[in-house]
Amino acid sequence: HRTRPAKFGDLPCVYIGEVALTFLHAGQVRQTGGAAELVFVMNIADNAEAKARLDTAVDALTEQFTSNPHVLGANTVCEPMAISDDVLEQGGVVYTAVTLTVGRITIVEGRT
């Protein structure tokens, strides 16, 4: 999902959390930098199993970003920066979540 869904329907799900960008203009080049959060959500019926499944998914995506720093585009470099555990509540239901922060995103584009 592009943002946190109003309801967590089919689980597990992933949504884009906070995104922070900075811009640097030098001559005819614009450099965009920043970080983005990918939030993995799962029901908490069996906390140990949910945590293990989330960890597997986050580990796989972390490895994908690490081994392919241009995954977001040829003119882009990014790298995983942090992983944090969280608990989310929605409509009185508690969910377990893991947030993968992808940082040091750098996009360089020529401008005319």
Secondary structure, 3 states (H helix, E strand, C coil): CCCCCCCCCCCCEEEEEEEEEEEEEECCEEEEEEEEEEEEEEECCCHHHHHHHHHHHHHHHHHHHHHCCCCCCCCEEEEEEEEEEEEEEECCEEEEEEEEEEEEEEEEEECC
